[in-house]
Amino acid sequence: MQATRDFSHYVRHLGSGLSHIDLAVEGVNCAGCMSKIERGLSAIPDVTLARVNLTDRRVALEWKEGTLDPARFIDRLAELGYKAYPFEPVRAEAVETEHASFLLRCLGVAAFAAMNIMMLSIPVWSGNVSDMIPEQRDFFHWLSALIALPAAAYSGQPFFRSAWAALRARRTNMDVPISIGIVLALAMSVAETIHHAEHAYFDAALMLLAFLLAGRYLDQSMRRKTRAVAGNLAALKAETATKFVGADEISVVPIAAVRTGDIVLLRPGERSAVDGAVIEGQSKIDQSLITGETLPAKAGPGTAVYAGTLNLSGALRVRVSAASEGTLLAEISRLLDNAVQARSRYVQLADRASRLYAPVVHTAALLTMLGWVAIGATWHDAIVIAISVLIITCPCALGLAIPAVQTVVSGAMFRTGVLLNSGDAIERLAEVDRVVFDKTGTLTLPELDVTNAVDVPKDVFELAGRLALASHHPVAAAVARASGARTPLAGIEEVAGQGVRGFVNGLEVRLGRPSFCSADQIANEILCRDPEASVVAFRHGEMQHVFAVRQRLRPDAAAAIATLLKTGIEVEILSGDREPAVRHAAEQLGIHEWRAGVTPADKIARIEELKRQGVKVLMVGDGMNDAPALAAAHVSMSPVSATHLSQATADLVFLGDRLAPVVAAIGFARKALRLMRQNLWLAAGYNVLAVPLAIVGLATPLVAAAAMSGSSLLVILNALRAHRGAREFG
């Protein structure tokens, strides 16, 4: 009787006719593995996404809902030679920890054995030029064999297992030629020992294993550091919340049981499990993840709190606005998942090279051996040279060249408050020579204050607030927040670039631009009194009111703009706000080029004009109106407070109330791009120099092992320099 496999518990329904599952995949070590898996899974009908995350060896899959059984993906991966199972963070971390320990044990065995064999080789080398008798040399060779063979059998398992799995699936990977080279070197050494030859290559095989294991362990350690960032983020998530189930009755419930509008109690020392606003209580809270401010902030009625916020002193009652997967913390976690799943043109280049590698290397080694035989060399010498070619051409350096840099830089970016949301964002960001900022909610803080609230009747204010809840614009959000509205109106339509509208009691209600609400005269009167304010108009039937709101620039906006200008990057503002407000912000920030009152179409037209001039534009914006411009720009960026549409469109997202992450991101990108190019040149240069030496017989297997492993370590060490990008830029 065959057991059925039910993976429905691990499937997420995305709400757009798509299903999603994350699978942990064992044996993924290089860019070649990534491309094989993605091509193999994408070939399945109805699969819309197959993306491998090399950092945590996970594959994300999306498919048309109801068309596929997730077990089919696991079966397909098995056909490709990979063992897979549903991804669970705790289990995955335990597996990775055990694998790291295993690699370290293998490295220890290989290094210890290599050192001992090298010591045994010293008297052989000296004896070959002195008076050592053949029996003594054979003794040292057999002693080396007794150490090398069991040591290689144990320490070579990471490569042998991977190679065997690939061959069983009738494919190759980087570990196949590595394994062939090691086995051939050991077999040749045993044969040399049996025939009393002067030379054996046990030291080369063990040194190759030691260097390869050192590179693989260093690479994994680097990736684990990046995963630790996500792990620390996940640790902020609370699994339960203290919910009010009556006026004064509380109950500890799973976070899945909390709904929007519920009231929860946040005690001192607890982390919030939800997003919401304080309705009662006073305290100090730590929101460093969201605001970037490490000092505790005061919290009272009206203060926004987010999942992961640490309550430091008093008890707070919080009205829930989002829970579980809808929180800002969950959104950041999802964005962080994208940070190391990059697909740049350099990765694609490395992928193509990796796919060509195995047949090219095997052919080169075979032709080298036959060529030497053809010109009169013995089969023995020809095979030794072919082994050297196999070893020296291992593309580990090429396979690590780009992923190593991306792993380091994505972790470093996150630590400065930047999340990647697009595979080739690093490359495009490095090419930027002009930054175009939206003003409202981007150069300014997202939260605005309504300055004329006392002049608006309470019932009108409440109705306007309920309508404002349907808009994502920061000015509308200020009206909603100030009104205290909690229940949005139904059947509301958003008119791009204008506002929102609907019907209440048979009368049309509108909120948006004064012209959209036929309230230009009232708006002009307010602006005459307060020219630096922004306005949003409300209309209910024939009744009209205009709300005045004020904005504050982000605290480091002037310093960030000055740094960009100092480095030769031009800056301009494209804002839909009024001219006085935009002019005032531009003057404060030292920006000479700005445009006010622009529509989404105007922003796109300006960006297209700059693109025709050859300018590489970074668009930084946060509103619904900015989404088309973000998509049109060479590269785009949104604050974490942006609408979900803008975040989905933007290539990068930055955290906190400061603009410093925008500057830091450009610095990291420029440094990362230089390092990617350097690594590719290092890998290519190594092969250009080393392969001919091996083919003409000038590199022994020992020299080949040292050269190949050294190139891989050099690439990894060069990639580690990426974390200094921001300091060098700023």
C-alpha positions in Angstrom: 0.0 0.0 0.0 1.5 3.3 -1.1 1.3 6.2 1.4 -0.1 9.5 0.2 1.8 12.8 0.8 -0.2 15.8 1.9 1.7 19.1 1.8 -1.4 21.3 1.9 -0.4 22.6 5.3 2.7 24.2 3.8 0.9 25.8 0.8 0.0 29.5 1.0 -2.8 30.9 -1.1 -1.8 34.3 -2.5 -5.3 35.5 -3.2 -4.6 36.1 -6.9 -5.3 32.7 -8.2 -1.8 31.5 -7.3 -0.5 29.1 -4.6 3.0 29.3 -3.1 5.3 26.8 -1.3 8.8 27.0 0.0 11.0 23.9 -0.3 14.3 23.2 1.4 16.7 21.6 -1.1 19.8 19.7 -0.2 22.9 19.8 -2.4 22.6 23.3 -3.9 26.2 24.7 -3.9 26.6 26.9 -7.0 25.0 29.0 -9.7 24.9 26.0 -12.0 22.7 24.1 -9.5 20.4 27.1 -9.2 19.9 27.4 -13.0 19.3 23.6 -13.3 16.7 23.6 -10.6 14.9 26.7 -11.9 14.8 25.4 -15.5 13.7 22.0 -14.4 10.8 23.3 -12.2 9.8 26.0 -14.6 9.2 23.4 -17.3 6.3 22.0 -15.3 3.0 23.3 -16.8 1.2 26.0 -14.8 4.3 26.9 -12.7 4.6 30.7 -12.7 7.7 31.1 -10.5 10.6 28.9 -9.5 13.3 30.9 -7.7 16.2 29.4 -5.8 17.6 31.2 -2.7 21.2 30.0 -2.5 21.7 31.6 0.9 19.4 29.2 2.7 19.1 26.6 -0.1 15.4 27.2 -0.5 13.3 27.2 -3.7 10.2 29.4 -3.8 7.4 28.0 -6.1 4.2 29.6 -7.3 1.6 27.9 -9.6 -1.9 28.3 -10.7 -4.1 27.4 -7.8 -5.7 23.9 -7.9 -3.7 22.7 -10.9 -0.7 20.9 -9.2 0.1 18.7 -6.3 3.1 20.1 -4.4 4.5 16.5 -4.2 5.2 16.7 -7.9 7.8 19.4 -7.2 9.6 17.2 -4.7 9.5 14.3 -7.2 10.9 16.5 -10.0 13.7 17.7 -7.7 14.5 14.0 -7.0 14.7 13.4 -10.7 17.2 16.3 -10.9 19.3 14.7 -8.2 18.2 16.8 -5.2 16.5 15.9 -2.0 13.8 18.3 -1.0 11.2 18.8 1.7 8.9 21.6 2.9 10.9 24.5 4.2 10.5 25.0 8.0 12.9 27.7 9.5 13.7 25.7 12.6 14.3 22.5 10.8 16.3 24.2 8.0 18.5 26.0 10.6 19.2 22.7 12.4 20.1 21.0 9.1 22.4 23.9 8.1 24.1 23.8 11.5 24.7 20.1 11.2 26.0 20.5 7.7 28.4 23.3 8.8 29.7 21.0 11.6 30.1 18.2 9.1 32.1 20.5 6.7 34.3 21.5 9.6 35.0 17.9 10.6 35.8 17.1 7.0 38.1 20.1 6.8 39.8 19.1 10.0 40.4 15.5 8.7 41.6 16.7 5.3 43.9 19.4 6.7 45.4 17.0 9.4 46.0 14.3 6.8 47.5 16.7 4.3 50.0 18.0 6.8 51.0 14.5 7.8 51.4 13.4 4.2 53.4 16.5 3.4 55.8 15.6 6.3 56.1 12.1 4.9 56.8 13.5 1.5 59.8 15.6 2.7 62.2 12.6 3.1 60.9 11.2 -0.2 61.7 14.4 -2.1 65.1 14.7 -0.5 65.8 11.0 -1.0 65.1 11.2 -4.7 68.1 13.4 -5.1 70.3 11.5 -2.6 70.7 7.9 -1.7 67.3 6.7 -0.5 66.7 3.1 -1.5 63.5 2.1 -3.4 62.2 0.1 -0.4 62.4 3.1 1.9 60.6 5.3 -0.6 57.9 2.7 -1.1 57.4 2.5 2.7 56.7 6.2 2.9 54.4 6.0 -0.1 52.4 3.2 1.5 52.3 5.0 4.8 50.9 8.1 2.9 48.4 5.8 1.3 47.2 4.5 4.7 46.6 8.1 5.8 45.2 9.5 2.5 42.7 6.9 1.4 40.5 6.8 4.6 40.9 10.5 5.1 39.8 11.2 1.5 36.9 8.8 1.7 35.6 10.7 4.8 36.5 14.3 3.9 35.5 14.0 0.3 31.9 13.1 1.1 30.4 16.5 0.4 31.7 16.3 -3.2 31.3 12.6 -3.7 27.7 12.6 -2.6 26.8 15.6 -4.7 28.6 14.1 -7.8 26.9 10.7 -7.4 23.5 12.3 -7.1 24.1 14.3 -10.2 25.3 11.3 -12.2 22.3 9.2 -11.1 20.1 12.0 -12.5 22.1 11.8 -15.7 23.6 15.3 -15.4 26.8 16.9 -14.2 27.7 19.6 -11.7 30.9 21.2 -10.5 31.5 18.4 -8.0 31.7 15.7 -10.8 35.1 16.8 -12.2 36.3 17.6 -8.7 35.4 14.0 -7.6 36.9 12.6 -10.8 40.2 14.5 -10.3 40.5 13.4 -6.6 39.7 9.7 -7.4 42.1 9.7 -10.4 44.9 11.3 -8.3 44.4 8.8 -5.5 44.2 5.8 -8.0 47.2 7.0 -9.9 49.2 7.4 -6.6 48.3 3.8 -5.5 49.4 2.6 -9.0 52.6 4.5 -8.7 53.3 3.1 -5.3 52.6 -0.5 -6.5 55.1 0.1 -9.4 57.8 1.6 -7.1 57.6 5.0 -8.8 59.5 8.0 -7.5 56.4 10.2 -7.2 52.9 9.8 -5.8 50.1 12.4 -5.5 48.4 11.7 -2.2 49.5 15.1 -0.9 47.9 16.8 -4.0 44.5 15.0 -3.5 44.3 15.9 0.2 45.5 19.4 -0.2 42.8 19.9 -2.9 40.2 18.6 -0.5 41.4 20.8 2.3 41.3 24.0 0.2 38.0 23.1 -1.4 36.4 22.4 2.0 37.9 25.6 3.4 36.4 27.6 0.6 33.0 25.9 0.9 32.9 26.4 4.7 33.9 30.0 4.4 31.2 30.5 1.7 28.6 28.8 3.9 29.6 30.9 7.0 29.1 34.0 4.9 25.6 32.9 3.9 24.7 32.0 7.4 25.6 35.5 8.6 23.1 36.8 6.1 20.5 34.3 7.2 21.1 35.4 10.8 19.7 38.8 9.8 16.5 37.2 8.8 16.6 34.9 11.9 17.0 37.9 14.2 14.0 39.5 12.4 11.9 36.4 12.8 12.8 36.4 16.5 10.9 39.7 16.8 7.6 38.0 15.9 5.4 37.1 18.8 3.2 34.0 18.4 0.5 35.1 20.9 -1.2 38.3 21.9 -3.2 39.4 25.0 -6.6 40.3 23.6 -9.5 42.1 25.3 -12.5 39.8 25.0 -14.6 42.0 27.3 -14.5 45.5 28.8 -11.9 44.4 31.4 -11.4 40.7 30.5 -8.3 39.6 28.7 -7.2 36.3 27.1 -3.9 35.1 25.6 -4.7 34.0 22.1 -2.7 32.8 19.1 -1.8 35.7 16.8 -4.0 34.0 14.1 -7.1 34.7 16.3 -6.5 38.5 16.3 -8.4 40.6 13.8 -8.3 44.2 12.6 -10.2 46.4 15.1 -9.5 44.2 18.2 -7.9 45.7 21.2 -4.8 44.1 22.7 -2.8 44.7 25.9 0.9 45.4 25.6 2.6 44.9 28.9 6.0 46.3 29.9 8.8 44.1 28.6 6.6 42.5 25.8 7.0 42.8 22.1 4.0 43.8 20.1 2.5 41.0 17.9 0.4 43.4 15.8 0.4 46.8 14.0 -1.9 49.3 15.5 -2.3 52.6 17.4 -2.2 53.2 21.2 -5.7 54.2 22.5 -4.8 54.2 26.3 -1.7 54.3 28.4 1.8 56.0 28.5 5.1 54.2 28.0 8.5 54.3 26.2 8.9 51.9 23.3 11.8 50.7 21.1 11.0 50.9 17.4 14.5 50.9 16.1 13.7 48.4 13.3 11.2 50.7 11.7 12.4 54.2 12.6 16.1 53.6 12.7 16.2 55.5 16.0 17.9 53.6 18.7 16.7 55.8 21.6 13.4 54.8 23.2 10.4 56.9 22.1 7.5 58.1 24.1 4.2 56.4 23.4 0.7 57.6 24.2 -2.8 57.7 22.7 -2.5 58.0 18.9 1.1 56.6 18.7 1.6 54.0 16.0 3.2 50.8 17.1 4.4 47.9 14.9 4.9 44.2 15.3 8.3 43.7 16.9 8.1 46.9 18.9 9.4 46.4 22.4 7.4 48.1 25.2 9.8 49.3 27.9 7.8 50.7 30.7 4.0 51.3 31.1 1.1 49.1 29.9 -0.6 50.1 26.6 -3.9 49.3 25.0 -3.5 49.0 21.3 -6.2 49.0 18.6 -5.1 46.5 15.9 -4.7 47.6 12.3 -2.9 44.5 11.1 -1.9 41.2 12.5 0.0 38.0 11.4 1.1 38.2 7.8 -0.4 41.6 7.3 2.0 43.4 9.6 4.9 45.6 8.5 7.3 43.2 10.1 6.0 40.4 7.9 6.3 42.6 4.9 9.9 43.4 5.7 10.6 39.6 6.2 9.1 38.9 2.7 11.2 41.7 1.2 14.3 40.3 2.9 13.6 36.9 1.4 14.1 38.6 -2.0 17.4 40.2 -1.0 19.7 37.3 -2.0 17.6 35.8 -4.8 19.3 38.0 -7.3 19.3 37.5 -11.1 21.7 40.0 -12.6 23.3 39.9 -16.0 26.5 38.8 -14.2 24.7 35.9 -12.5 23.3 34.9 -15.9 26.8 35.1 -17.4 28.1 32.8 -14.5 25.2 30.5 -15.1 26.0 30.1 -18.7 29.6 29.5 -18.0 28.7 26.9 -15.3 26.5 25.0 -17.8 29.3 24.8 -20.3 31.9 24.0 -17.7 31.6 20.2 -17.3 31.7 19.2 -21.0 34.4 21.7 -21.8 36.7 20.6 -18.9 36.2 16.9 -19.6 36.9 17.4 -23.3 40.0 19.5 -22.5 41.4 16.9 -20.2 40.7 14.1 -22.7 42.3 16.0 -25.6 45.3 16.9 -23.4 45.9 13.3 -22.6 45.5 12.2 -26.2 47.6 15.0 -27.4 50.5 14.1 -25.2 50.3 10.5 -26.2 50.3 11.5 -29.8 53.6 13.4 -29.4 55.2 10.5 -27.7 54.5 10.8 -24.0 53.8 7.7 -22.0 50.2 6.9 -21.0 51.3 7.4 -17.4 52.6 11.0 -18.0 49.6 11.9 -20.1 47.2 10.8 -17.5 49.0 12.8 -14.8 48.8 15.9 -16.9 45.1 15.2 -17.6 44.5 15.0 -13.9 46.2 18.4 -13.4 44.0 19.9 -16.1 40.8 18.5 -14.4 41.9 19.9 -11.0 43.1 23.3 -12.2 40.0 24.0 -14.3 37.5 23.6 -11.5 35.2 26.7 -11.8 34.6 27.2 -8.1 36.0 30.7 -8.3 33.6 31.5 -11.2 30.7 29.9 -9.4 31.4 32.0 -6.3 32.3 35.3 -8.0 28.9 36.9 -8.1 26.8 35.1 -5.4 29.6 35.8 -2.8 29.4 39.5 -3.4 25.6 39.6 -3.5 25.4 37.6 -0.2 27.8 40.0 1.6 26.2 43.2 0.2 22.6 42.2 0.7 23.4 41.5 4.4 25.3 44.8 4.7 22.5 46.7 3.1 20.0 45.3 5.5 22.1 46.3 8.4 21.9 49.9 7.1 18.1 49.7 6.5 17.9 48.7 2.8 16.1 45.7 1.4 16.5 44.5 -2.2 13.3 43.7 -4.1 14.8 43.1 -7.5 17.5 40.8 -8.8 19.5 43.3 -10.8 18.9 46.3 -8.6 22.5 46.4 -7.4 23.9 46.8 -10.9 21.3 49.4 -12.0 21.7 51.4 -8.8 25.5 51.5 -9.3 24.9 53.3 -12.6 22.7 56.1 -11.2 23.8 59.7 -12.0 20.5 61.5 -11.0 18.1 61.0 -8.1 14.5 62.2 -8.5 12.6 62.6 -5.3 8.9 62.8 -4.6 8.3 65.3 -1.8 5.3 64.2 0.2 6.1 61.2 2.3 9.6 60.8 0.8 11.6 63.9 1.5 9.2 64.6 4.3 8.1 62.3 7.1 5.0 60.2 6.1 2.9 61.4 9.0 1.3 64.9 8.6 -0.7 67.0 11.0 -4.0 68.7 10.2 -3.6 72.3 11.4 -7.2 73.5 11.0 -9.1 70.6 12.5 -11.0 72.9 15.0 -12.5 74.8 12.0 -14.2 71.7 10.6 -17.5 70.4 12.1 -16.9 67.1 14.0 -19.4 65.1 11.9 -17.9 66.4 8.7 -14.4 65.6 9.9 -15.5 62.1 10.8 -17.1 61.5 7.4 -14.0 62.9 5.6 -11.8 60.6 7.8 -13.8 57.5 6.8 -13.4 58.5 3.1 -9.7 59.2 3.6 -9.2 55.6 4.9 -9.8 54.5 1.3 -6.8 56.5 0.0 -3.1 55.7 0.4 -2.0 59.3 0.0 -0.1 60.7 3.0 -2.2 63.9 3.1 -5.4 61.8 3.2 -3.8 59.5 5.8 -3.3 62.6 8.0 -7.0 63.4 7.8 -8.0 59.9 8.6 -5.6 59.8 11.6 -6.7 63.2 13.0 -10.4 62.3 12.6 -10.0 59.1 14.6 -12.0 57.2 11.9 -11.8 53.4 12.0 -14.4 52.2 9.5 -13.8 53.0 5.8 -16.7 53.8 3.5 -17.7 51.0 1.1 -17.7 51.3 -2.7 -15.0 53.9 -2.9 -13.1 54.5 -6.2 -9.6 56.0 -6.5 -9.1 58.4 -9.4 -5.3 58.4 -10.1 -3.7 61.7 -9.5 -7.0 63.3 -8.2 -8.4 61.6 -5.1 -11.1 59.2 -4.0 -14.9 59.4 -4.5 -18.0 57.4 -3.6 -21.6 57.9 -2.4 -23.2 58.4 1.0 -27.0 58.6 1.4 -27.3 59.2 -2.3 -24.9 62.1 -2.4 -21.4 62.0 -3.9 -18.5 62.4 -1.6 -15.0 63.3 -2.8 -11.6 63.8 -1.1 -8.5 65.0 -3.0 -7.2 67.9 -5.0 -9.2 71.2 -4.5 -10.0 71.2 -8.2 -11.3 67.6 -7.9 -13.7 68.8 -5.2 -14.5 72.3 -6.8 -13.0 73.9 -3.7 -10.2 76.0 -5.3 -11.5 79.3 -3.7 -11.5 77.9 -0.2 -8.1 76.3 -0.7 -6.6 79.6 -2.0 -7.9 81.4 1.1 -6.2 78.9 3.4 -3.0 79.0 1.3 -2.9 82.8 1.5 -2.8 82.5 5.2 -0.4 79.6 5.3 1.5 79.3 2.0 3.7 76.4 3.2 0.8 74.2 4.1 -0.5 71.4 1.9 -4.3 71.1 1.3 -6.8 68.4 0.7 -10.4 69.2 -0.1 -13.6 67.3 0.9 -17.0 67.6 -0.8 -20.3 66.1 0.3 -23.0 67.1 -2.2 -22.7 70.8 -2.3 -20.8 71.1 1.0 -17.1 71.8 0.7 -14.3 71.9 3.3 -10.5 72.1 2.9 -8.0 70.6 5.4 -4.6 72.2 5.8 -1.7 69.8 6.7 1.9 70.5 7.5 4.9 68.3 6.7 8.3 68.0 8.3 11.4 67.1 6.3 13.1 63.9 7.3 15.7 64.7 9.9 18.8 64.0 7.8 17.3 65.1 4.4 19.7 68.1 4.0 22.8 66.0 4.8 21.8 63.2 2.5 21.1 65.6 -0.4 24.4 67.3 0.2 26.3 64.0 0.1 24.6 63.0 -3.2 25.5 66.4 -4.7 29.1 66.2 -3.4 29.6 62.8 -5.2 28.5 64.2 -8.5 24.9 62.9 -8.5 22.3 65.4 -9.6 19.1 65.8 -7.6 15.7 67.1 -8.4 12.1 67.0 -7.0 9.0 66.0 -8.9 6.0 66.6 -6.7 2.3 66.9 -7.1 2.1 69.3 -4.3 1.7 73.1 -4.7 4.5 75.3 -5.8 5.1 77.2 -2.5 5.4 74.0 -0.5 7.8 72.4 -3.0 9.8 75.6 -3.4 10.2 75.9 0.3 11.4 72.3 0.6 13.8 72.7 -2.3 15.4 75.8 -0.8 15.8 74.1 2.5 17.6 71.2 0.9 19.7 73.1 -1.6 18.0 71.5 -4.6 17.9 73.8 -7.6 15.8 71.8 -10.0 12.2 71.1 -9.0 8.7 70.9 -10.4 5.5 71.3 -8.5 1.9 70.3 -9.3 3.0 67.4 -11.6 0.7 64.5 -12.4 1.7 60.8 -12.6 1.9 61.3 -16.4 4.1 64.3 -16.0 6.5 62.4 -13.8 6.7 59.6 -16.4 7.3 62.1 -19.2 10.1 63.8 -17.2 11.8 60.5 -16.5 11.5 59.4 -20.2 13.0 62.8 -21.2 16.0 62.1 -18.9 16.4 58.6 -20.2 16.5 59.9 -23.8 19.4 62.2 -22.6 21.2 59.1 -21.4 20.6 59.9 -17.7 20.3 56.9 -15.3 17.5 57.9 -12.9 16.9 56.6 -9.4 13.3 57.5 -8.6 12.5 57.7 -4.9 8.8 57.9 -4.1 6.1 56.4 -1.8 2.6 57.1 -3.0 0.1 55.4 -5.3 0.8 58.2 -7.8 4.5 57.4 -7.8 4.1 53.7 -8.8 4.1 54.4 -12.6 7.2 56.7 -12.3 8.9 54.1 -10.1 8.4 51.5 -12.8 9.6 53.9 -15.6 12.9 54.8 -13.8 16.2 53.1 -14.4 16.0 51.9 -10.8 13.5 52.8 -8.0 13.3 53.0 -4.2 10.5 53.4 -1.7 10.4 54.0 2.1 8.9 51.2 4.1 5.9 53.4 4.9 5.0 53.4 1.2 1.9 51.9 -0.2 2.0 48.2 -1.0 1.7 49.0 -4.8 4.8 51.3 -4.6 6.8 48.7 -2.6 5.9 46.0 -5.2 7.0 48.3 -8.0 10.2 49.6 -6.3 13.5 47.8 -6.7 14.6 48.6 -3.2 12.9 49.6 0.1 14.5 51.5 2.9 13.6 51.5 6.6 13.3 54.3 9.1 12.7 58.0 9.1 16.0 59.0 7.5 17.3 59.2 4.0 20.8 57.9 4.9 19.9 54.4 3.6 19.4 55.9 0.1 22.9 57.3 0.1 24.3 54.1 1.6 22.6 51.9 -1.0 24.2 53.7 -3.8 27.6 53.4 -2.1 27.1 49.7 -1.5 25.9 49.1 -5.1 28.9 50.9 -6.6 31.4 48.9 -4.5 29.5 45.6 -5.2 29.6 46.2 -9.0 33.3 46.8 -8.9 33.8 43.7 -6.8 31.7 41.6 -9.2 33.7 42.7 -12.1 37.0 42.1 -10.2 35.9 38.6 -9.2 34.9 37.7 -12.8 38.3 39.0 -14.0 40.1 37.1 -11.2 38.3 33.9 -12.2 38.8 34.4 -15.9 42.4 35.5 -15.5 43.2 32.5 -13.3 42.0 30.1 -16.0 43.8 32.0 -18.8 47.1 31.7 -16.9 46.7 28.4 -15.2 45.0 26.1 -17.8 47.8 26.5 -20.5 50.4 25.7 -17.8 48.5 22.5 -16.9 48.0 21.5 -20.6 51.7 21.9 -21.4 52.6 19.9 -18.3 54.1 22.6 -16.1 51.7 22.2 -13.3 51.7 19.0 -11.2 48.5 17.8 -9.5 49.8 19.4 -6.2 50.4 22.8 -7.9 47.0 22.5 -9.6 45.2 21.9 -6.3 46.9 24.8 -4.6 46.2 27.2 -7.6 42.6 26.2 -8.0 41.8 26.4 -4.3 43.7 29.6 -3.9 41.6 31.3 -6.6 38.4 30.4 -4.9 39.6 31.7 -1.5 40.8 34.9 -3.2 37.3 35.5 -4.8 35.6 35.0 -1.4 38.0 37.3 0.5 37.6 39.9 -2.2 33.8 39.7 -1.8 34.0 40.3 1.9 35.2 43.9 1.1 31.7 44.7 0.0 30.6 45.6 3.5 32.7 48.7 3.4 30.9 50.2 0.4 28.9 52.9 2.3 31.9 54.3 4.1 33.9 54.6 0.9 31.0 56.3 -0.9 30.0 58.7 1.9 
